Amino acid sequence: MAYPAAGDAPAARPALPTIPLSELAPFALFGSVLALLLLYFVGAEQGAVSLVGGSYIHEFVHDARHLLGFACH
Ligand SMILES: [Zn+2]
């Protein structure tokens, strides 16, 4: 492979595709809702604010709760 010399023209770069914000917004909103839902179940699904009865979800995400530094016990 030959390296370009100092006087050579720069190599053409491929054009990057652009995504309009109006097409990206629904996916960004859906991802944000999923992320907030996951954050709720990991960080706040316990006790008085619990949406699901019992401690199944709390125990399921218990290691993630400690890993992320949420108060637990
Ligand atoms: Zn704990």
N, CA, C, O and the ligand as a Tripos MOL2 file, in Angstrom:
@<TRIPOS>MOLECULE
protein
  293   291    74     0     0
PROTEIN
NO_CHARGES

@<TRIPOS>ATOM
      1 N           0.8540   -1.1840    0.0000 N.3       1 MET1
      2 CA          0.0000    0.0000    0.0000 C.3       1 MET1
      3 C           0.8900    1.2330    0.0000 C.2       1 MET1
      4 O           1.8350    1.3430    0.7810 O.2       1 MET1
      5 N           0.5690    2.1430   -0.8810 N.am      2 ALA2
      6 CA          1.3670    3.3650   -1.0010 C.3       2 ALA2
      7 C           0.6990    4.4770   -0.2080 C.2       2 ALA2
      8 O          -0.5180    4.6520   -0.2500 O.2       2 ALA2
      9 N           1.5030    5.2030    0.4950 N.am      3 TYR3
     10 CA          0.9910    6.3480    1.2420 C.3       3 TYR3
     11 C           0.9000    7.5440    0.3220 C.2       3 TYR3
     12 O           1.7120    7.6580   -0.5960 O.2       3 TYR3
     13 N          -0.0610    8.4530    0.5270 N.am      4 PRO4
     14 CA         -0.1730    9.6320   -0.3460 C.3       4 PRO4
     15 C           1.0280   10.5580   -0.1600 C.2       4 PRO4
     16 O           1.5500   10.7340    0.9410 O.2       4 PRO4
     17 N           1.4320   11.1270   -1.2610 N.am      5 ALA5
     18 CA          2.5390   12.0790   -1.2200 C.3       5 ALA5
     19 C           2.0250   13.4290   -0.7430 C.2       5 ALA5
     20 O           0.8160   13.6400   -0.6470 O.2       5 ALA5
     21 N           2.9300   14.3290   -0.4470 N.am      6 ALA6
     22 CA          2.5500   15.6290    0.1070 C.3       6 ALA6
     23 C           1.7060   16.4480   -0.8570 C.2       6 ALA6
     24 O           0.8620   17.2220   -0.4050 O.2       6 ALA6
     25 N           1.8940   16.3120   -2.1690 N.am      7 GLY7
     26 CA          1.1570   17.1260   -3.1260 C.3       7 GLY7
     27 C          -0.1090   16.4890   -3.6450 C.2       7 GLY7
     28 O          -0.8020   17.0950   -4.4620 O.2       7 GLY7
     29 N          -0.4430   15.2740   -3.1980 N.am      8 ASP8
     30 CA         -1.6390   14.5900   -3.7120 C.3       8 ASP8
     31 C          -2.9100   15.2600   -3.2070 C.2       8 ASP8
     32 O          -2.9370   15.8620   -2.1330 O.2       8 ASP8
     33 N          -3.9740   15.1350   -4.0230 N.am      9 ALA9
     34 CA         -5.2760   15.6600   -3.6170 C.3       9 ALA9
     35 C          -5.8380   14.7650   -2.5030 C.2       9 ALA9
     36 O          -5.6080   13.5560   -2.5140 O.2       9 ALA9
     37 N          -6.5680   15.3410   -1.5490 N.am     10 PRO10
     38 CA         -7.1410   14.5180   -0.4740 C.3      10 PRO10
     39 C          -8.1610   13.5290   -1.0270 C.2      10 PRO10
     40 O          -8.8720   13.8200   -1.9880 O.2      10 PRO10
     41 N          -8.2180   12.3710   -0.4100 N.am     11 ALA11
     42 CA         -9.1520   11.3390   -0.8440 C.3      11 ALA11
     43 C         -10.5870   11.7840   -0.5480 C.2      11 ALA11
     44 O         -10.8590   12.4350    0.4610 O.2      11 ALA11
     45 N         -11.4910   11.4170   -1.4500 N.am     12 ALA12
     46 CA        -12.8940   11.7840   -1.2660 C.3      12 ALA12
     47 C         -13.4920   10.9700   -0.1300 C.2      12 ALA12
     48 O         -13.2690    9.7620   -0.0390 O.2      12 ALA12
     49 N         -14.2420   11.6240    0.7250 N.am     13 ARG13
     50 CA        -14.9060   10.9400    1.8390 C.3      13 ARG13
     51 C         -16.3190   10.5800    1.4220 C.2      13 ARG13
     52 O         -16.9590   11.3400    0.6960 O.2      13 ARG13
     53 N         -16.8180    9.4350    1.8650 N.am     14 PRO14
     54 CA        -18.2120    9.0970    1.5680 C.3      14 PRO14
     55 C         -19.1510   10.0160    2.3480 C.2      14 PRO14
     56 O         -18.8560   10.4230    3.4710 O.2      14 PRO14
     57 N         -20.2740   10.3270    1.7330 N.am     15 ALA15
     58 CA        -21.2420   11.2120    2.3900 C.3      15 ALA15
     59 C         -21.9650   10.4600    3.5020 C.2      15 ALA15
     60 O         -22.3910    9.3220    3.3100 O.2      15 ALA15
     61 N         -22.1010   11.0890    4.6520 N.am     16 LEU16
     62 CA        -22.8190   10.4810    5.7650 C.3      16 LEU16
     63 C         -24.3110   10.7160    5.5860 C.2      16 LEU16
     64 O         -24.7230   11.8060    5.1890 O.2      16 LEU16
     65 N         -25.1230    9.7110    5.8730 N.am     17 PRO17
     66 CA        -26.5710    9.9250    5.7660 C.3      17 PRO17
     67 C         -27.0530   10.8410    6.8890 C.2      17 PRO17
     68 O         -26.5720   10.7680    8.0200 O.2      17 PRO17
     69 N         -27.9930   11.6850    6.5620 N.am     18 THR18
     70 CA        -28.5720   12.5700    7.5790 C.3      18 THR18
     71 C         -30.0010   12.1170    7.8620 C.2      18 THR18
     72 O         -30.7490   11.7720    6.9480 O.2      18 THR18
     73 N         -30.3630   12.1230    9.1330 N.am     19 ILE19
     74 CA        -31.7090   11.7260    9.5540 C.3      19 ILE19
     75 C         -32.4170   12.9700   10.0610 C.2      19 ILE19
     76 O         -31.9500   13.5910   11.0150 O.2      19 ILE19
     77 N         -33.5380   13.3510    9.4430 N.am     20 PRO20
     78 CA        -34.2740   14.5270    9.9210 C.3      20 PRO20
     79 C         -34.7860   14.3100   11.3420 C.2      20 PRO20
     80 O         -35.1210   13.1900   11.7280 O.2      20 PRO20
     81 N         -34.8410   15.3750   12.1000 N.am     21 LEU21
     82 CA        -35.2790   15.2850   13.4950 C.3      21 LEU21
     83 C         -36.7080   14.7810   13.5990 C.2      21 LEU21
     84 O         -37.0490   14.0890   14.5580 O.2      21 LEU21
     85 N         -37.5590   15.1180   12.6170 N.am     22 SER22
     86 CA        -38.9480   14.6660   12.6720 C.3      22 SER22
     87 C         -39.0550   13.1520   12.5350 C.2      22 SER22
     88 O         -39.9830   12.5500   13.0750 O.2      22 SER22
     89 N         -38.1200   12.5270   11.8200 N.am     23 GLU23
     90 CA        -38.1390   11.0660   11.7090 C.3      23 GLU23
     91 C         -37.4750   10.4060   12.9110 C.2      23 GLU23
     92 O         -37.7720    9.2550   13.2310 O.2      23 GLU23
     93 N         -36.5960   11.1140   13.5630 N.am     24 LEU24
     94 CA        -35.8650   10.5490   14.6990 C.3      24 LEU24
     95 C         -36.6500   10.6850   16.0090 C.2      24 LEU24
     96 O         -36.4490    9.8990   16.9350 O.2      24 LEU24
     97 N         -37.5370   11.6720   16.0890 N.am     25 ALA25
     98 CA        -38.2300   11.9950   17.3390 C.3      25 ALA25
     99 C         -39.0320   10.8260   17.9230 C.2      25 ALA25
    100 O         -38.9340   10.5940   19.1280 O.2      25 ALA25
    101 N         -39.8210   10.0740   17.1380 N.am     26 PRO26
    102 CA        -40.5790    8.9740   17.7590 C.3      26 PRO26
    103 C         -39.6860    7.9210   18.3930 C.2      26 PRO26
    104 O         -40.0070    7.4020   19.4620 O.2      26 PRO26
    105 N         -38.5760    7.6010   17.7560 N.am     27 PHE27
    106 CA        -37.6660    6.6070   18.3220 C.3      27 PHE27
    107 C         -36.9820    7.1440   19.5730 C.2      27 PHE27
    108 O         -36.7730    6.4040   20.5350 O.2      27 PHE27
    109 N         -36.6350    8.4220   19.5630 N.am     28 ALA28
    110 CA        -36.0220    9.0340   20.7460 C.3      28 ALA28
    111 C         -37.0130    9.0670   21.9050 C.2      28 ALA28
    112 O         -36.6390    8.8230   23.0530 O.2      28 ALA28
    113 N         -38.2770    9.3700   21.6050 N.am     29 LEU29
    114 CA        -39.3090    9.3830   22.6500 C.3      29 LEU29
    115 C         -39.5310    7.9820   23.2130 C.2      29 LEU29
    116 O         -39.6240    7.8100   24.4280 O.2      29 LEU29
    117 N         -39.6150    6.9860   22.3440 N.am     30 PHE30
    118 CA        -39.8110    5.6080   22.7860 C.3      30 PHE30
    119 C         -38.6320    5.1380   23.6370 C.2      30 PHE30
    120 O         -38.8310    4.5060   24.6740 O.2      30 PHE30
    121 N         -37.4350    5.4360   23.2130 N.am     31 GLY31
    122 CA        -36.2550    5.0640   23.9910 C.3      31 GLY31
    123 C         -36.2160    5.7690   25.3290 C.2      31 GLY31
    124 O         -35.8070    5.1830   26.3310 O.2      31 GLY31
    125 N         -36.6400    7.0280   25.3550 N.am     32 SER32
    126 CA        -36.6550    7.7740   26.6120 C.3      32 SER32
    127 C         -37.6740    7.1890   27.5830 C.2      32 SER32
    128 O         -37.4010    7.0800   28.7790 O.2      32 SER32
    129 N         -38.8470    6.8140   27.0750 N.am     33 VAL33
    130 CA        -39.8660    6.2140   27.9410 C.3      33 VAL33
    131 C         -39.3650    4.8870   28.5040 C.2      33 VAL33
    132 O         -39.5440    4.6090   29.6900 O.2      33 VAL33
    133 N         -38.7420    4.0720   27.6640 N.am     34 LEU34
    134 CA        -38.1960    2.7990   28.1440 C.3      34 LEU34
    135 C         -37.1080    3.0250   29.1900 C.2      34 LEU34
    136 O         -37.0510    2.3120   30.1920 O.2      34 LEU34
    137 N         -36.2510    4.0070   28.9600 N.am     35 ALA35
    138 CA        -35.1710    4.2830   29.9020 C.3      35 ALA35
    139 C         -35.7250    4.7760   31.2360 C.2      35 ALA35
    140 O         -35.2390    4.3740   32.2940 O.2      35 ALA35
    141 N         -36.7380    5.6440   31.1950 N.am     36 LEU36
    142 CA        -37.3340    6.1290   32.4380 C.3      36 LEU36
    143 C         -38.0570    5.0090   33.1800 C.2      36 LEU36
    144 O         -38.0150    4.9470   34.4090 O.2      36 LEU36
    145 N         -38.7190    4.1260   32.4380 N.am     37 LEU37
    146 CA        -39.3890    2.9920   33.0590 C.3      37 LEU37
    147 C         -38.3750    2.0770   33.7350 C.2      37 LEU37
    148 O         -38.5970    1.6190   34.8550 O.2      37 LEU37
    149 N         -37.2740    1.8150   33.0640 N.am     38 LEU38
    150 CA        -36.2170    0.9870   33.6470 C.3      38 LEU38
    151 C         -35.6200    1.6680   34.8720 C.2      38 LEU38
    152 O         -35.3580    1.0160   35.8830 O.2      38 LEU38
    153 N         -35.4070    2.9750   34.7850 N.am     39 LEU39
    154 CA        -34.8680    3.7230   35.9270 C.3      39 LEU39
    155 C         -35.8250    3.6670   37.1110 C.2      39 LEU39
    156 O         -35.3910    3.5520   38.2570 O.2      39 LEU39
    157 N         -37.1430    3.7490   36.8360 N.am     40 TYR40
    158 CA        -38.1060    3.6510   37.9200 C.3      40 TYR40
    159 C         -38.0340    2.2760   38.5830 C.2      40 TYR40
    160 O         -37.9620    2.1810   39.8080 O.2      40 TYR40
    161 N         -38.0520    1.2180   37.7840 N.am     41 PHE41
    162 CA        -38.0770   -0.1210   38.3720 C.3      41 PHE41
    163 C         -36.7890   -0.4300   39.1200 C.2      41 PHE41
    164 O         -36.8210   -1.1280   40.1340 O.2      41 PHE41
    165 N         -35.6730    0.0690   38.6490 N.am     42 VAL42
    166 CA        -34.4150   -0.1830   39.3490 C.3      42 VAL42
    167 C         -34.2970    0.6980   40.5920 C.2      42 VAL42
    168 O         -33.8480    0.2350   41.6400 O.2      42 VAL42
    169 N         -34.6960    1.9590   40.4780 N.am     43 GLY43
    170 CA        -34.3950    2.8990   41.5420 C.3      43 GLY43
    171 C         -35.4930    3.1790   42.5260 C.2      43 GLY43
    172 O         -35.1980    3.5940   43.6460 O.2      43 GLY43
    173 N         -36.7750    2.9720   42.1670 N.am     44 ALA44
    174 CA        -37.8370    3.4380   43.0530 C.3      44 ALA44
    175 C         -38.9390    2.4270   43.2900 C.2      44 ALA44
    176 O         -39.8470    2.7000   44.0750 O.2      44 ALA44
    177 N         -38.9010    1.2840   42.6530 N.am     45 GLU45
    178 CA        -39.9610    0.2910   42.8260 C.3      45 GLU45
    179 C         -39.7870   -0.4140   44.1690 C.2      45 GLU45
    180 O         -39.2090   -1.4980   44.2510 O.2      45 GLU45
    181 N         -40.2940    0.2210   45.2040 N.am     46 GLN46
    182 CA        -40.1350   -0.3490   46.5370 C.3      46 GLN46
    183 C         -41.0620    0.3780   47.4890 C.2      46 GLN46
    184 O         -41.2320    1.5930   47.3850 O.2      46 GLN46
    185 N         -41.6530   -0.3390   48.3980 N.am     47 GLY47
    186 CA        -42.4170    0.2670   49.4790 C.3      47 GLY47
    187 C         -43.6730    0.9870   49.0360 C.2      47 GLY47
    188 O         -44.4700    0.4410   48.2740 O.2      47 GLY47
    189 N         -43.8550    2.2270   49.5160 N.am     48 ALA48
    190 CA        -45.0870    2.9690   49.2940 C.3      48 ALA48
    191 C         -45.2990    3.3420   47.8320 C.2      48 ALA48
    192 O         -46.4460    3.4970   47.4120 O.2      48 ALA48
    193 N         -44.2410    3.4930   47.0410 N.am     49 VAL49
    194 CA        -44.4000    3.8910   45.6450 C.3      49 VAL49
    195 C         -44.3890    2.6860   44.7050 C.2      49 VAL49
    196 O         -44.2690    2.8430   43.4900 O.2      49 VAL49
    197 N         -44.5110    1.5170   45.2540 N.am     50 SER50
    198 CA        -44.4510    0.3030   44.4460 C.3      50 SER50
    199 C         -45.7100    0.1530   43.6000 C.2      50 SER50
    200 O         -46.8240    0.2870   44.1060 O.2      50 SER50
    201 N         -45.5320   -0.1250   42.3170 N.am     51 LEU51
    202 CA        -46.6630   -0.3410   41.4160 C.3      51 LEU51
    203 C         -47.0950   -1.8000   41.4060 C.2      51 LEU51
    204 O         -48.2700   -2.1040   41.2030 O.2      51 LEU51
    205 N         -46.1620   -2.6830   41.6200 N.am     52 VAL52
    206 CA        -46.4290   -4.1200   41.5810 C.3      52 VAL52
    207 C         -46.2970   -4.6620   42.9920 C.2      52 VAL52
    208 O         -45.3040   -4.4120   43.6760 O.2      52 VAL52
    209 N         -47.3100   -5.4090   43.4240 N.am     53 GLY53
    210 CA        -47.2860   -5.9590   44.7660 C.3      53 GLY53
    211 C         -46.1700   -6.9710   44.9640 C.2      53 GLY53
    212 O         -45.6750   -7.5720   44.0110 O.2      53 GLY53
    213 N         -45.7870   -7.1430   46.2150 N.am     54 GLY54
    214 CA        -44.7170   -8.0910   46.5160 C.3      54 GLY54
    215 C         -43.3550   -7.4810   46.2770 C.2      54 GLY54
    216 O         -43.2310   -6.2900   45.9910 O.2      54 GLY54
    217 N         -42.3420   -8.3080   46.3960 N.am     55 SER55
    218 CA        -40.9780   -7.8050   46.2470 C.3      55 SER55
    219 C         -40.2560   -8.4940   45.0950 C.2      55 SER55
    220 O         -39.0260   -8.5340   45.0660 O.2      55 SER55
    221 N         -41.0150   -9.0370   44.1480 N.am     56 TYR56
    222 CA        -40.3830   -9.7670   43.0530 C.3      56 TYR56
    223 C         -39.5160   -8.8510   42.1910 C.2      56 TYR56
    224 O         -38.3750   -9.1930   41.8780 O.2      56 TYR56
    225 N         -40.0390   -7.7120   41.8140 N.am     57 ILE57
    226 CA        -39.2750   -6.8010   40.9470 C.3      57 ILE57
    227 C         -38.0950   -6.2220   41.7090 C.2      57 ILE57
    228 O         -37.0010   -6.0860   41.1620 O.2      57 ILE57
    229 N         -38.3180   -5.8840   42.9610 N.am     58 HIS58
    230 CA        -37.2160   -5.3530   43.7650 C.3      58 HIS58
    231 C         -36.0750   -6.3590   43.8490 C.2      58 HIS58
    232 O         -34.9090   -6.0000   43.6860 O.2      58 HIS58
    233 N         -36.4120   -7.6010   44.0990 N.am     59 GLU59
    234 CA        -35.3660   -8.6180   44.2010 C.3      59 GLU59
    235 C         -34.7220   -8.8940   42.8490 C.2      59 GLU59
    236 O         -33.5300   -9.1930   42.7760 O.2      59 GLU59
    237 N         -35.5140   -8.7920   41.7680 N.am     60 PHE60
    238 CA        -34.9740   -9.0560   40.4370 C.3      60 PHE60
    239 C         -33.9300   -8.0170   40.0440 C.2      60 PHE60
    240 O         -32.9310   -8.3560   39.4100 O.2      60 PHE60
    241 N         -34.1480   -6.7590   40.4100 N.am     61 VAL61
    242 CA        -33.2160   -5.6870   40.0290 C.3      61 VAL61
    243 C         -32.3070   -5.2820   41.1940 C.2      61 VAL61
    244 O         -31.6750   -4.2260   41.1560 O.2      61 VAL61
    245 N         -32.2480   -6.1160   42.2150 N.am     62 HIS62
    246 CA        -31.5340   -5.7390   43.4270 C.3      62 HIS62
    247 C         -30.0460   -5.4740   43.1860 C.2      62 HIS62
    248 O         -29.5050   -4.5020   43.7130 O.2      62 HIS62
    249 N         -29.3880   -6.3040   42.4140 N.am     63 ASP63
    250 CA        -27.9630   -6.0980   42.1510 C.3      63 ASP63
    251 C         -27.7300   -4.8170   41.3470 C.2      63 ASP63
    252 O         -26.7680   -4.0900   41.5930 O.2      63 ASP63
    253 N         -28.6110   -4.5490   40.3910 N.am     64 ALA64
    254 CA        -28.4810   -3.3140   39.6090 C.3      64 ALA64
    255 C         -28.6830   -2.0990   40.4940 C.2      64 ALA64
    256 O         -28.0180   -1.0780   40.3190 O.2      64 ALA64
    257 N         -29.5980   -2.2090   41.4410 N.am     65 ARG65
    258 CA        -29.8380   -1.1090   42.3800 C.3      65 ARG65
    259 C         -28.5740   -0.7860   43.1750 C.2      65 ARG65
    260 O         -28.2220    0.3850   43.3210 O.2      65 ARG65
    261 N         -27.9030   -1.7890   43.6780 N.am     66 HIS66
    262 CA        -26.6770   -1.5580   44.4290 C.3      66 HIS66
    263 C         -25.5470   -1.0840   43.5280 C.2      66 HIS66
    264 O         -24.7460   -0.2350   43.9180 O.2      66 HIS66
    265 N         -25.4880   -1.6380   42.3200 N.am     67 LEU67
    266 CA        -24.4480   -1.2360   41.3770 C.3      67 LEU67
    267 C         -24.5600    0.2390   41.0320 C.2      67 LEU67
    268 O         -23.5420    0.9170   40.8930 O.2      67 LEU67
    269 N         -25.7840    0.7500   40.8900 N.am     68 LEU68
    270 CA        -25.9860    2.1480   40.5080 C.3      68 LEU68
    271 C         -26.0180    3.0950   41.6980 C.2      68 LEU68
    272 O         -26.1120    4.3080   41.5130 O.2      68 LEU68
    273 N         -25.9420    2.5670   42.9170 N.am     69 GLY69
    274 CA        -25.8400    3.4080   44.0930 C.3      69 GLY69
    275 C         -27.1480    3.9150   44.6490 C.2      69 GLY69
    276 O         -27.1530    4.8840   45.4080 O.2      69 GLY69
    277 N         -28.2730    3.2840   44.2910 N.am     70 PHE70
    278 CA        -29.5460    3.6920   44.8680 C.3      70 PHE70
    279 C         -29.6370    3.1830   46.3070 C.2      70 PHE70
    280 O         -29.0980    2.1280   46.6420 O.2      70 PHE70
    281 N         -30.3180    3.9400   47.1360 N.am     71 ALA71
    282 CA        -30.5060    3.5190   48.5210 C.3      71 ALA71
    283 C         -31.3920    2.2900   48.5470 C.2      71 ALA71
    284 O         -32.3810    2.2080   47.8180 O.2      71 ALA71
    285 N         -31.0370    1.3480   49.3780 N.am     72 CYS72
    286 CA        -31.7890    0.0870   49.3810 C.3      72 CYS72
    287 C         -32.0690   -0.3560   50.8150 C.2      72 CYS72
    288 O         -33.2090   -0.2630   51.2690 O.2      72 CYS72
    289 N         -31.0790   -0.8220   51.5190 N.am     73 HIS73
    290 CA        -31.2680   -1.3210   52.8760 C.3      73 HIS73
    291 C         -30.0400   -1.0020   53.7100 C.2      73 HIS73
    292 O         -29.9930   -1.3380   54.8930 O.2      73 HIS73
    293 ZN        -30.1230   -4.0220   48.7920 Zn       74 ZN74
@<TRIPOS>BOND
     1     1     2 1
     2     2     3 1
     3     3     4 2
     4     3     5 am
     5     5     6 1
     6     6     7 1
     7     7     8 2
     8     7     9 am
     9     9    10 1
    10    10    11 1
    11    11    12 2
    12    11    13 am
    13    13    14 1
    14    14    15 1
    15    15    16 2
    16    15    17 am
    17    17    18 1
    18    18    19 1
    19    19    20 2
    20    19    21 am
    21    21    22 1
    22    22    23 1
    23    23    24 2
    24    23    25 am
    25    25    26 1
    26    26    27 1
    27    27    28 2
    28    27    29 am
    29    29    30 1
    30    30    31 1
    31    31    32 2
    32    31    33 am
    33    33    34 1
    34    34    35 1
    35    35    36 2
    36    35    37 am
    37    37    38 1
    38    38    39 1
    39    39    40 2
    40    39    41 am
    41    41    42 1
    42    42    43 1
    43    43    44 2
    44    43    45 am
    45    45    46 1
    46    46    47 1
    47    47    48 2
    48    47    49 am
    49    49    50 1
    50    50    51 1
    51    51    52 2
    52    51    53 am
    53    53    54 1
    54    54    55 1
    55    55    56 2
    56    55    57 am
    57    57    58 1
    58    58    59 1
    59    59    60 2
    60    59    61 am
    61    61    62 1
    62    62    63 1
    63    63    64 2
    64    63    65 am
    65    65    66 1
    66    66    67 1
    67    67    68 2
    68    67    69 am
    69    69    70 1
    70    70    71 1
    71    71    72 2
    72    71    73 am
    73    73    74 1
    74    74    75 1
    75    75    76 2
    76    75    77 am
    77    77    78 1
    78    78    79 1
    79    79    80 2
    80    79    81 am
    81    81    82 1
    82    82    83 1
    83    83    84 2
    84    83    85 am
    85    85    86 1
    86    86    87 1
    87    87    88 2
    88    87    89 am
    89    89    90 1
    90    90    91 1
    91    91    92 2
    92    91    93 am
    93    93    94 1
    94    94    95 1
    95    95    96 2
    96    95    97 am
    97    97    98 1
    98    98    99 1
    99    99   100 2
   100    99   101 am
   101   101   102 1
   102   102   103 1
   103   103   104 2
   104   103   105 am
   105   105   106 1
   106   106   107 1
   107   107   108 2
   108   107   109 am
   109   109   110 1
   110   110   111 1
   111   111   112 2
   112   111   113 am
   113   113   114 1
   114   114   115 1
   115   115   116 2
   116   115   117 am
   117   117   118 1
   118   118   119 1
   119   119   120 2
   120   119   121 am
   121   121   122 1
   122   122   123 1
   123   123   124 2
   124   123   125 am
   125   125   126 1
   126   126   127 1
   127   127   128 2
   128   127   129 am
   129   129   130 1
   130   130   131 1
   131   131   132 2
   132   131   133 am
   133   133   134 1
   134   134   135 1
   135   135   136 2
   136   135   137 am
   137   137   138 1
   138   138   139 1
   139   139   140 2
   140   139   141 am
   141   141   142 1
   142   142   143 1
   143   143   144 2
   144   143   145 am
   145   145   146 1
   146   146   147 1
   147   147   148 2
   148   147   149 am
   149   149   150 1
   150   150   151 1
   151   151   152 2
   152   151   153 am
   153   153   154 1
   154   154   155 1
   155   155   156 2
   156   155   157 am
   157   157   158 1
   158   158   159 1
   159   159   160 2
   160   159   161 am
   161   161   162 1
   162   162   163 1
   163   163   164 2
   164   163   165 am
   165   165   166 1
   166   166   167 1
   167   167   168 2
   168   167   169 am
   169   169   170 1
   170   170   171 1
   171   171   172 2
   172   171   173 am
   173   173   174 1
   174   174   175 1
   175   175   176 2
   176   175   177 am
   177   177   178 1
   178   178   179 1
   179   179   180 2
   180   179   181 am
   181   181   182 1
   182   182   183 1
   183   183   184 2
   184   183   185 am
   185   185   186 1
   186   186   187 1
   187   187   188 2
   188   187   189 am
   189   189   190 1
   190   190   191 1
   191   191   192 2
   192   191   193 am
   193   193   194 1
   194   194   195 1
   195   195   196 2
   196   195   197 am
   197   197   198 1
   198   198   199 1
   199   199   200 2
   200   199   201 am
   201   201   202 1
   202   202   203 1
   203   203   204 2
   204   203   205 am
   205   205   206 1
   206   206   207 1
   207   207   208 2
   208   207   209 am
   209   209   210 1
   210   210   211 1
   211   211   212 2
   212   211   213 am
   213   213   214 1
   214   214   215 1
   215   215   216 2
   216   215   217 am
   217   217   218 1
   218   218   219 1
   219   219   220 2
   220   219   221 am
   221   221   222 1
   222   222   223 1
   223   223   224 2
   224   223   225 am
   225   225   226 1
   226   226   227 1
   227   227   228 2
   228   227   229 am
   229   229   230 1
   230   230   231 1
   231   231   232 2
   232   231   233 am
   233   233   234 1
   234   234   235 1
   235   235   236 2
   236   235   237 am
   237   237   238 1
   238   238   239 1
   239   239   240 2
   240   239   241 am
   241   241   242 1
   242   242   243 1
   243   243   244 2
   244   243   245 am
   245   245   246 1
   246   246   247 1
   247   247   248 2
   248   247   249 am
   249   249   250 1
   250   250   251 1
   251   251   252 2
   252   251   253 am
   253   253   254 1
   254   254   255 1
   255   255   256 2
   256   255   257 am
   257   257   258 1
   258   258   259 1
   259   259   260 2
   260   259   261 am
   261   261   262 1
   262   262   263 1
   263   263   264 2
   264   263   265 am
   265   265   266 1
   266   266   267 1
   267   267   268 2
   268   267   269 am
   269   269   270 1
   270   270   271 1
   271   271   272 2
   272   271   273 am
   273   273   274 1
   274   274   275 1
   275   275   276 2
   276   275   277 am
   277   277   278 1
   278   278   279 1
   279   279   280 2
   280   279   281 am
   281   281   282 1
   282   282   283 1
   283   283   284 2
   284   283   285 am
   285   285   286 1
   286   286   287 1
   287   287   288 2
   288   287   289 am
   289   289   290 1
   290   290   291 1
   291   291   292 2
@<TRIPOS>SUBSTRUCTURE
     1 MET1         2 RESIDUE 1 A MET
     2 ALA2         6 RESIDUE 1 A ALA
     3 TYR3        10 RESIDUE 1 A TYR
     4 PRO4        14 RESIDUE 1 A PRO
     5 ALA5        18 RESIDUE 1 A ALA
     6 ALA6        22 RESIDUE 1 A ALA
     7 GLY7        26 RESIDUE 1 A GLY
     8 ASP8        30 RESIDUE 1 A ASP
     9 ALA9        34 RESIDUE 1 A ALA
    10 PRO10       38 RESIDUE 1 A PRO
    11 ALA11       42 RESIDUE 1 A ALA
    12 ALA12       46 RESIDUE 1 A ALA
    13 ARG13       50 RESIDUE 1 A ARG
    14 PRO14       54 RESIDUE 1 A PRO
    15 ALA15       58 RESIDUE 1 A ALA
    16 LEU16       62 RESIDUE 1 A LEU
    17 PRO17       66 RESIDUE 1 A PRO
    18 THR18       70 RESIDUE 1 A THR
    19 ILE19       74 RESIDUE 1 A ILE
    20 PRO20       78 RESIDUE 1 A PRO
    21 LEU21       82 RESIDUE 1 A LEU
    22 SER22       86 RESIDUE 1 A SER
    23 GLU23       90 RESIDUE 1 A GLU
    24 LEU24       94 RESIDUE 1 A LEU
    25 ALA25       98 RESIDUE 1 A ALA
    26 PRO26      102 RESIDUE 1 A PRO
    27 PHE27      106 RESIDUE 1 A PHE
    28 ALA28      110 RESIDUE 1 A ALA
    29 LEU29      114 RESIDUE 1 A LEU
    30 PHE30      118 RESIDUE 1 A PHE
    31 GLY31      122 RESIDUE 1 A GLY
    32 SER32      126 RESIDUE 1 A SER
    33 VAL33      130 RESIDUE 1 A VAL
    34 LEU34      134 RESIDUE 1 A LEU
    35 ALA35      138 RESIDUE 1 A ALA
    36 LEU36      142 RESIDUE 1 A LEU
    37 LEU37      146 RESIDUE 1 A LEU
    38 LEU38      150 RESIDUE 1 A LEU
    39 LEU39      154 RESIDUE 1 A LEU
    40 TYR40      158 RESIDUE 1 A TYR
    41 PHE41      162 RESIDUE 1 A PHE
    42 VAL42      166 RESIDUE 1 A VAL
    43 GLY43      170 RESIDUE 1 A GLY
    44 ALA44      174 RESIDUE 1 A ALA
    45 GLU45      178 RESIDUE 1 A GLU
    46 GLN46      182 RESIDUE 1 A GLN
    47 GLY47      186 RESIDUE 1 A GLY
    48 ALA48      190 RESIDUE 1 A ALA
    49 VAL49      194 RESIDUE 1 A VAL
    50 SER50      198 RESIDUE 1 A SER
    51 LEU51      202 RESIDUE 1 A LEU
    52 VAL52      206 RESIDUE 1 A VAL
    53 GLY53      210 RESIDUE 1 A GLY
    54 GLY54      214 RESIDUE 1 A GLY
    55 SER55      218 RESIDUE 1 A SER
    56 TYR56      222 RESIDUE 1 A TYR
    57 ILE57      226 RESIDUE 1 A ILE
    58 HIS58      230 RESIDUE 1 A HIS
    59 GLU59      234 RESIDUE 1 A GLU
    60 PHE60      238 RESIDUE 1 A PHE
    61 VAL61      242 RESIDUE 1 A VAL
    62 HIS62      246 RESIDUE 1 A HIS
    63 ASP63      250 RESIDUE 1 A ASP
    64 ALA64      254 RESIDUE 1 A ALA
    65 ARG65      258 RESIDUE 1 A ARG
    66 HIS66      262 RESIDUE 1 A HIS
    67 LEU67      266 RESIDUE 1 A LEU
    68 LEU68      270 RESIDUE 1 A LEU
    69 GLY69      274 RESIDUE 1 A GLY
    70 PHE70      278 RESIDUE 1 A PHE
    71 ALA71      282 RESIDUE 1 A ALA
    72 CYS72      286 RESIDUE 1 A CYS
    73 HIS73      290 RESIDUE 1 A HIS
    74 ZN74       293 GROUP 0 **** ****
